[in-house]
Amino acid sequence: MSEKNIDKILSTLVLKSPLLGYIALQCPVVLRDDLEAIAATDGRKIMLSQKFFELHLAEQVGVLAHEAAHIALDHVRRLKDKDAYLANIAADCAANVLLWEAGFSLPEGVITPE
């Protein structure tokens, strides 16, 4: 993971959404080789897989915004006692709808309300 690449992605996110950019800047961003998803959060840090770096810049910004939205919406804490599979689907739908309405680009295959 190149710090220069992450800095560019975070800077782009801050310009597009100062709130989500601020949240992402407060979190350590770590590369996880064992992560099956493109990215994830535990509510405190943002974890990226190698797949993240295969995306275009606009999608990388969207993915970071997605993880920051989970943190902003406190999904990890609020959904911890729910069925993990269903809670993740619901949380992803909520975050993705907000991001699409705000004009973010997300990778193909993300969870949608449909």
C-alpha positions, 0 to 999 in steps of 0.5 A: 500500500502506497501512502502517496496513493492513500493520501491522494484518495483521502484528499479527493474524498475530503474535497468531495465530502468534507464530513466523510473525508474528516471521518476517514482521516481520523481512522488508521487505514490498513492493508489486510491480505486476509480480507475477502471484501474490497474494504471493511471497518471495525468502527475504528479503522478502515481495512483495505484488501489488495482488490481496492488498489485495482479500482479506478480512483473514483471507485476508491474514493467511493469505497473509502466514503462507504466505510466512513459512512458505516462509521458515521452511522455507527453501524458496527455498534448499532448492529452488533446484536443482530444477525450478522449477514442480514445486518451487513446487507442492510447497512451496506444498502443504507450507506450505498443509497446515501453515497449514490444520492451524493454522486459517489461512484461505487464498484460493480456488484455492490449491494443495492436495495433492488 
